[in-house]
């Protein structure tokens, strides 16, 4: 009986040794770079490194672009403020000069006078004064609350 137990232990040890050899071969094949799985792992590792470098470069470029954009926005705001001030000053000066021209010569219908090169230019909705002969009728469309034309 003891002999049978020893034989069973010996056969178990041989089976374990064979299984360990099989596992070591598979592990060696997995770690080899020239095999299919090893090559795939090596390529994926290189791609991860390349992607991390590209991500860092993109973050750096984004930060630089953000700084440049903030500077441009601040310059645009300052320019817009200056433009608004200039427009306000021009409108004030323009109104004063028109009032002075009308006081000095009340027969002038045109607000700019005829000596200007762009006398027919009328910014900000200024139109020539209408005469009684110009009797155009304006037709206005009205809508009721439901959106139907009348």
C-alpha positions in Angstrom: 0.0 0.0 0.0 2.8 2.3 0.8 4.3 1.6 -2.6 1.1 2.6 -4.4 1.0 5.9 -2.5 4.7 6.6 -3.3 3.9 5.9 -7.0 0.9 8.3 -6.9 3.1 11.0 -5.4 5.8 10.5 -8.0 3.2 10.6 -10.8 1.8 13.8 -9.3 5.2 15.3 -9.1 5.9 14.4 -12.8 2.6 16.0 -13.8 3.3 19.2 -11.9 6.8 19.3 -13.5 5.3 18.9 -17.0 2.7 21.6 -16.3 5.4 24.0 -15.0 7.5 23.4 -18.2 4.4 24.2 -20.3 3.8 27.4 -18.3 7.4 28.5 -18.6 7.3 28.0 -22.4 4.2 30.1 -22.7 5.6 32.8 -20.5 8.8 32.9 -22.5 6.8 33.1 -25.7 4.7 36.0 -24.2 7.8 38.0 -23.2 9.7 37.5 -26.5 9.5 40.6 -28.7 9.6 38.7 -32.0 6.4 36.7 -31.2 2.9 38.0 -32.0 1.8 38.9 -28.5 5.1 40.3 -27.5 5.3 42.5 -30.6 1.8 43.8 -30.0 2.7 44.7 -26.4 5.8 46.5 -27.5 4.0 48.5 -30.2 1.2 49.4 -27.8 3.8 50.6 -25.2 5.5 52.8 -27.9 2.1 54.2 -28.9 1.2 55.1 -25.3 4.6 56.9 -25.0 4.0 58.8 -28.2 0.5 59.8 -27.2 1.6 61.1 -23.9 4.3 63.2 -25.5 1.7 64.5 -28.0 -0.7 65.3 -25.2 2.0 67.3 -23.3 2.8 69.2 -26.5 -0.9 70.0 -27.1 -1.3 71.2 -23.5 1.7 73.5 -23.9 0.5 74.9 -27.2 -3.0 75.4 -25.8 -1.6 77.3 -22.8 0.4 79.6 -25.2 -2.7 80.1 -27.4 -4.8 81.0 -24.4 -2.3 83.7 -23.3 -2.2 85.1 -26.8 -6.0 85.1 -27.1 -6.4 86.8 -23.8 -4.0 89.6 -24.9 -5.8 90.0 -28.1 -9.2 90.2 -26.4 -7.9 92.8 -23.9 -6.5 94.9 -26.8 -9.8 94.6 -28.7 -11.8 95.7 -25.7 -9.5 98.7 -25.3 -9.8 99.5 -29.0 -13.6 99.2 -28.8 -13.7 101.6 -25.9 -11.6 104.1 -27.7 -13.8 103.7 -30.8 -16.9 104.4 -28.8 -15.4 107.5 -27.3 -14.3 108.7 -30.8 -17.8 108.1 -32.2 -19.4 109.9 -29.3 -17.0 112.8 -29.7 -17.6 112.9 -33.5 -21.4 112.9 -33.1 -21.2 115.7 -30.6 -18.9 117.7 -32.9 -21.1 116.9 -35.9 -24.2 118.1 -34.2 -22.6 121.3 -33.1 -21.3 122.0 -36.6 -24.8 121.3 -38.2 -26.4 123.6 -35.6 -23.9 126.4 -36.4 -24.4 126.0 -40.1 -28.2 126.2 -39.7 -27.9 129.3 -37.5 -25.6 131.0 -40.0 -27.7 130.1 -43.1 -31.2 129.0 -42.4 -31.9 128.3 -46.1 -29.8 125.2 -46.1 -31.9 122.0 -46.1 -28.9 119.7 -46.4 -27.2 119.1 -43.1 -23.7 118.8 -44.6 -23.7 121.5 -47.2 -22.7 121.0 -50.8 -19.0 121.8 -50.4 -18.2 118.3 -48.9 -17.1 115.6 -51.3 -19.6 113.1 -50.0 -22.6 115.5 -49.7 -25.0 112.7 -50.6 -23.8 110.4 -47.9 -26.2 110.4 -45.0 -25.0 108.2 -42.0 -27.1 107.3 -39.0 -30.4 107.5 -40.9 -30.3 111.2 -41.9 -32.5 111.7 -45.0 -33.2 114.7 -47.1 -36.3 116.5 -46.0 -39.5 115.7 -47.8 -41.4 118.2 -49.7 -45.2 118.4 -50.1 -44.7 117.2 -53.7 -43.3 114.0 -52.5 -46.4 112.3 -51.3 -45.6 108.7 -51.0 -47.9 106.6 -48.9 -46.3 104.1 -46.6 -48.1 100.8 -46.3 -47.5 99.1 -43.0 -48.4 95.5 -42.4 -49.9 94.7 -39.1 -50.0 91.4 -37.5 -52.5 90.2 -35.0 -51.4 88.2 -31.9 -52.0 85.0 -33.7 -49.5 85.8 -36.4 -52.0 86.2 -39.3 -51.6 89.2 -41.7 -54.4 91.7 -41.9 
